[in-house]
Amino acid sequence: AAARNQGYTQEELMQRTVFDIAPDFPLDVWIEHWKHLQKVHYLDVETSLQQKNGEEIPIYSEIHMLQYEGIEYNISFVRNLKKRKEREQFIELARLSLEQSPDLILWCNRDGQVIFQNLQAQELLQQTNEQLFVQHILYHEELAVTSNFFQQVTQSKSRPVLSLRYRSDKELPVEAEVTTVVQSEETFYCLN
């Protein structure tokens, strides 16, 4: 499987050295790595392997030092991290999109407490994340802003006008679209 994942035949891979396929481990680094592994007998690292076509793929490797019949062996169990790294990059781009959106975006828990606000919300409300996270800032003229409020708004498909109260004496009326998200059996509401 290792040969196939890197684009080599089994015979081709067996003719390679670590220095051929692991760009982070040239000879001088490999010697130090080997000495260190002799002392600790186990390491786990994130690094990369170079495929036959030259592309580097990110990997996670559990490295063990073993002795068999007086000969030391470096045994590595390798996991391809390419898909995980791509997911992490996608998540970071999504986070940046939310953060940089020109629209005010607030995420609330079922009690109406803010758990996320983007930069536009911070600017409009003149408060940092830390200041907003410890308070309830959402108010509605007729209904308490709780999970019942969010359920009613979500079911009616209307855009309620809420007041965002901040700095104890200021109010910002906003017409909000509410989206419900359930994650790990917990319900969250996005207002934008």
N, C-alpha and C positions, 0 to 999 in steps of 0.2 A: 504493500500500500504506500509506503514511504517513497519508493521509486516512482510509482505511477503518479502520485500527487505532485511530484517535482518535475515530471515530464521525462524522466530517465527510464531506461530499461533496468532490470535488476543488475545485469552485468555492468552497465555504464555506471550506476551508482556505486557499486562495489569497487570501482577503480578510482573513485574520488576520495579526497581527504576532507576533513572538517574544514580546512582552509578554502577548499573549492566551493563549498556550499553554504558556509556560515560567515558572511562578510564581517560580523562583529568579532570574529575570533581568528585574526591573523596569527602567525606562529608565536610572536612574542606574548600576545594576550593569552593564547592557548596554554603556553608554558606556565604562566602565572595562575590561570584558571585551574590547571591540573594540580599544582602545588596546593592551592586553596582547597580544592575538592578532597585531596588526600587527608587534610586536617578535619574537615567538617562532614565528609561522606555524603552530603546531600545539599543540593541547591535547587531553587526554582527561579527561572528567569523569563523575562519577555525579551525576545530578540527577533531576528528574521533569518529565513533561509532563502538562498537564491535558487530559483528554478532553472532548468536547462535553457529556457528562453531568455534568461537574464532578469526576469521579474522577481522582486523580493516580496516574500509573503511574511506577514507578522505571525509569530508563533509564541506559545507558552511551552516551556520545557521543564520537566522535572528531571533532574540529573542526579544519578546515583553513582558512587564509587564502590565497586565490588572487586573482591579478589577471588580468583579461582585457580587452584593449583599454582599459587605463587605469582600469578600474573594479574596486574591491575586492569580493570575494565571500567570505562565510563559508559554507563547505560542511560540513555535519554528517552523519556516518554514525551512525545511532542504532540501538541494540539494546535491546529490551524486557527488563527484568530482573525483571519481576513473578514469573515462575515460579521463577527462581533465588532471589529473596528469600524466597519461600514455602518453598522447599526448605531454605534456611539457617535459617529460623525453626523448621521441623520438626526439623532436626538439633539445633538448640540445645535445643528442648523434650525431645528424646530424651536428650540429654546430661544435662540437669538432672534428668530422671526417674531415670537411673542414679545420678547423683551423690547425689540426695536419698533414694534408696530406703532403707527401714528394714532391708532385707536386706543382708548382707555380699556385695559383688560384686567379684570379682577377674578380670582378664583376664590370661592368660599367653601367652607365646610357646611354641613347641614344645619348648623346653628347660626349661620350668617357671619361667622368670623372669617376675616380675610386671611388666606394662607399663601396667596401669591398676588403680586401686582407688578405690572410692567413699568417701564421708565416713564411712559406718558402719564400713568396714574400717579406715580410719585411726584412728577412735576405739577400736575393739576392740583393734587391734594397737599402739596408742600410737606410731605412726610416721607421718611425713609421706610424701608421694609420693616425694620425692627419696631418702629413706632406704630405702624398699622397692624402688625400681627398680634398685638396685645389688646386690641380693641374691636368692638363691633361698630362699623361706620355706616351700615346700610339701614335706612329707615323708609317706611312707606306710610302714607297718611292713614290708610284703613287697616292694614294687616301687619301683624308682627312678622319680622323677617326671620323665619325659621324654615325647617324642612317643609312644613305645610304650605308656606308661602311659595316656595320654589316649585312644589308639586302643582299648585294651582296655576302658577304662571306658565309652567311647561305644558300643562294640559290645555290651557286656553290659547296657546300660541300668540298671546298678545305681547306687546312690548311695554312693560310697566315703567312708570316714571318713579325712580327712586331718588332719595336724597342721600348724598354721601356727606356725612357730618365729620368734620375734621377740625383740628385745632380748637376744640370745645365750643367755638362760637361761629364757625363758618359752615355753609351748606352749599353743595354743588348738585343741582338737579340733573339727572341723567336718564335718558330713555335707554333701557338696556334690553338686549336679547339674552335670554337665559338658556344655556345648554347644560344638560345633565350628563354626567359621566360617572359610571360605577367602576371602581377599580379595587380589587382585593376586598370585595364586600363592603367598601366604604363609598358613600355618595358624595360627589363634589359638584359644584355649580360654577359655570363660567359666565360672567357678565361682560358683555362687550357691546 
